[in-house]
Amino acid sequence: MVRSETPEPAGADQSLGDLVALAAKDVSQLIRYEIDLAKTELQSDMKRVGLAGALVAMAAFVGCLVLVLLSIAYAFGLIALGIWPWAAFLIAAGTCVLLAVAAVGIAYLKVRRLSGLSRTRKSVAEGIGMLRGEGPEPAVSPNGHRPQIGRDGQQPQAAAREVR
């Protein structure tokens, strides 16, 4: 029997196995199309990100050149105030080093506070546990509805209790 790519009506000599196979094929094709769409979107997004990264790198390079020129101007300003030339350039270099140390210190403090996706890991672990049948069932209210989750990942009632 020759089969066409278009499905036959549901009541026309199709067995349950044929219908399941057809549904599986359609789901497989839908997933392939979704993956192709995601690849296309990612390619265009990556081009934009690459261009933005190149422009930021160029701006950083120009910023470094400006910093060098401002350091030289700062040193010559100190020379104009009567400081020895070697000392003026040493003071300018020391000021640049202090700025760099301050920037590294601020960056370290910001990176130290990263959570490492701890809430996401916990949520994924709970979800996998529920799928395996381990651990507690998700909370359900007395009327049979699941609780809503707020923007911060907590239930609105739990967030209200924590604020008090």
N, C-alpha and C positions, 0 to 999 in steps of 0.2 A: 504494500500500500504506500503510495507516494504522499508525503505530508507537505503542506505548504507552510510558509512562515507565518501566515495569519491564522489565528486560532479559530477553530470551528465553534459553532454555538454550543453552549454547555450541555444541551440535551441530545446531541447528535452522536451517538455511538462512541462516546469517550469514556474510558474507564477512570476510576479515581487515580490510578497510577499515572495515566496520561495527563490528567489535570495537574497533579503535583509536579510532574516533570516540566510541564509548560510554565507553571508558576515559578519553579526554581530557575528555569532558563530566563524568564523575564526579570527576576530579581537579580540574577547574575549580570544581565545586560544593563540593568539600571545602575548597578554598582560600578560597572566599567565606565558608563557614561559620567557618573558622578566623579570618578577618579580622573577622567580626562578633563572634566571641567575644573577640578581642583588644580590639576597640573597647569592648565592654561592660565588660571588666575594667579597661581604662584609665579609663573614665568614673568608675567607683566609686573607683579609686585616686586619681584627680585630685580628687575631692570630699574624700577624706580628707586629701590633701596640702594642699589649699586651706584646710581647717579648721585643720590643724596650723600652716600658715603664718600664719593670722590670729591664732591663739593665741600664737605666738611673737612676733608684732609687738606684741600687747597686753602681753605680759610685758616686752618691751624698752622700751615706753613707760612702764610702771610702774617699771621699773628706772631709767630716766632721772629720773623724778620723785623716787625714793628717793635717787638720787645728788645731786640739787639740795638736798633736805632735809638730807642728811648733810653737804654742803658748808656749808650755813648753820649747822648745829650745830657743825661744826668751827671756823668763823670765830668764832662766839660763844664757843666754848671758848678760843680764842686771846685773845679780848678779856678773858675772865675771868682769864687769866694775866697781863694787864697790857699787852698789845700794843695799839697804836693801832687803832681800828676799820678805817680804810682799809687798813692794812697786813695786818690779820688776814684781810680778805676778799680781798686781793691774794694772800696766801699760799695761801688755799683755792683760788682760781682757778688759780694756778700748779700746785698739786698735781693738779688735774683735768687740766690741759694735759699734765703729765708722764705721767699714767695713759693719756691718749689716744695720746701719742707712743709709749709702750711697747706698747700694743695694736696700733698700726699697724706697728711694727717687727716684732713677732712674726708678724703676718699676712703681712707681706712675706717673711719668712724661710720660712714655710710654703708660700706660693705659688711661690716661686722654685724649690723642690724638685720641683714637679710634672713628671711625665715626658711629659705630652702624648700619652699612649697610644702611646708609641713601639713597645712590643712588639706591640701590636695592629696598628698600621700595617705593621710588618715582616711579621707573620704573614699579614695579608690580601694584601700584595703577593706573598709567596711562593705563597699559594694561587692567586691569579690567574695567576701565572707558570706554575704547574703545569697549570692548566686550559688555558692557551694552548699548552702543550707546550714552554715555555721553561724553562730552569733545570734543576736536578737533580731526580730522582725522590725521593719521600719514602723515608726510611731503612727498610729491611726487614731483619729478623734472618735468620740462615742457615736457620732452620726455617720461614720464610715469614710470620711474624707481625710486625705493626707494633709498634714500641716503645711502651710506656705513657708517658703524659705526667703529671707530678706536678702538685700544686696550684699551684706557682709558674710553670707553663708550661714547665718544663724536663724532660728525660728523667731518671728517677731515678738512672741510672748517672752521667749528666753532673753532676747535683747532688751526688752523693757524691764525685766527683772534685774538684769545686770546694771542698768543705768541708775536704778533707785538706790 
